[in-house]
Structure formats: structure tokens, C-alpha cells
Amino acid sequence: MYIRNLVAHYMRLYNFKLQKTPINCKLNHKLNIITYRIFDIFHIMKFLVLDKEEWNNHIIVVLDALIEEYKEYIELDLIGFSKDWKEILMKP
């Protein structure tokens, strides 16, 4: 609901630090590093999508294509994505 409200009220998520991060993100994040950026929300979504094949073969593929399309305009670290973001989000 938090992210939905930010977006619904025209808040930008690029280079924006979240004030709230889900507890599961703190418990399951790689090396307990929390970015307080939109990547944390994607990380939690990974646990919420029951069909892991759909997550890995559709959602991650579409997200990767989107990032690739706009790579010259964005800096991944400003949205909390590390260089190994795909491995983190695809990892069981």
C-alpha cells in the first residue's frame, strides 16, 4: 500500500529513499543489506509470487529488458539495484 500511494500521488521512485521497508526484506536480504530503495520491494515481491517459473522467466525477463532499454538514463544504485541484482532476485 505504501508504494502504491507514493506512485498514485505522483511521487518518483528514482533516487528516492523509502521510509518503510518490509520486515521480511530485513530478514532475507543478501548479507542483511537493506537499500531503502525500490529494489527492496522487488526483493519482497520475489517471496510473494508463488509461481517461481513465472517470476524467473517472465517478471525478471521483463524487468531486465526495461532496465536494458533505459540503461543510459538510469543509475542502478539510485534505485538500490546492485550489479548482481538478477542473481539475487532469481535465487531461491
C-alpha positions as CSV (number, residue, x, y, z in Angstrom):
1,M,0.0,0.0,0.0
2,Y,2.9,2.3,0.8
3,I,4.4,2.1,-2.7
4,R,1.0,2.3,-4.3
5,N,0.3,5.5,-2.5
6,L,3.6,7.0,-3.5
7,V,3.0,6.3,-7.1
8,A,-0.6,7.3,-7.0
9,H,0.3,10.7,-5.8
10,Y,3.0,11.2,-8.5
11,M,6.0,10.5,-6.3
12,R,9.1,9.4,-8.2
13,L,10.8,6.3,-7.1
14,Y,14.1,7.1,-8.9
15,N,16.7,8.2,-6.3
16,F,14.1,8.1,-3.6
17,K,14.8,6.5,-0.2
18,L,11.9,4.6,1.2
19,Q,11.0,5.4,4.8
20,K,9.5,1.9,5.3
21,T,10.9,-1.5,4.3
22,P,9.1,-4.7,4.9
23,I,10.4,-6.9,7.8
24,N,10.9,-9.9,5.5
25,C,13.4,-7.8,3.5
26,K,15.4,-7.2,6.6
27,L,15.4,-11.0,7.4
28,N,16.1,-12.3,3.9
29,H,18.1,-9.7,2.1
30,K,21.6,-10.7,0.9
31,L,24.0,-10.0,3.8
32,N,21.2,-8.2,5.6
33,I,21.9,-5.1,3.4
34,I,18.8,-3.0,3.1
35,T,18.9,-0.3,0.4
36,Y,15.7,1.5,1.4
37,R,15.1,1.9,-2.3
38,I,12.7,0.3,-4.7
39,F,14.9,-2.8,-5.0
40,D,13.8,-3.9,-1.6
41,I,10.2,-4.0,-2.8
42,F,11.2,-6.2,-5.7
43,H,13.1,-8.4,-3.3
44,I,9.9,-8.9,-1.2
45,M,7.8,-9.5,-4.3
46,K,10.0,-12.5,-5.1
47,F,8.7,-14.2,-2.0
48,L,5.1,-13.3,-2.7
49,V,4.9,-14.7,-6.2
50,L,4.1,-18.4,-5.8
51,D,5.0,-19.4,-9.3
52,K,8.8,-19.2,-9.3
53,E,8.9,-20.1,-13.0
54,E,6.7,-17.1,-13.8
55,W,8.9,-14.9,-11.6
56,N,12.2,-16.1,-13.2
57,N,11.0,-16.5,-16.8
58,H,8.6,-13.6,-17.1
59,I,8.9,-10.9,-14.5
60,I,12.7,-10.9,-14.3
61,V,13.0,-11.1,-18.1
62,V,10.6,-8.1,-18.5
63,L,12.4,-6.1,-15.7
64,D,15.8,-6.9,-17.3
65,A,14.5,-5.7,-20.7
66,L,13.2,-2.5,-19.2
67,I,16.5,-1.8,-17.4
68,E,18.4,-2.6,-20.6
69,E,16.2,-0.2,-22.6
70,Y,16.8,2.7,-20.3
71,K,20.3,1.9,-19.1
72,E,21.8,5.1,-20.5
73,Y,19.3,7.1,-18.5
74,I,19.4,5.5,-15.1
75,E,22.0,4.6,-12.5
76,L,21.0,1.3,-10.9
77,D,22.4,2.2,-7.5
78,L,19.9,5.1,-7.3
79,I,17.1,2.5,-7.2
80,G,19.0,0.1,-5.0
81,F,20.0,-2.4,-7.7
82,S,23.5,-3.9,-7.5
83,K,25.4,-5.4,-10.4
84,D,24.2,-8.9,-9.4
85,W,20.6,-7.9,-8.9
86,K,19.3,-10.7,-11.3
87,E,21.1,-13.4,-9.3
88,I,19.7,-12.0,-6.0
89,L,16.1,-11.9,-7.4
90,M,16.3,-15.3,-9.1
91,K,17.9,-17.1,-6.2
92,P,15.5,-19.5,-4.4
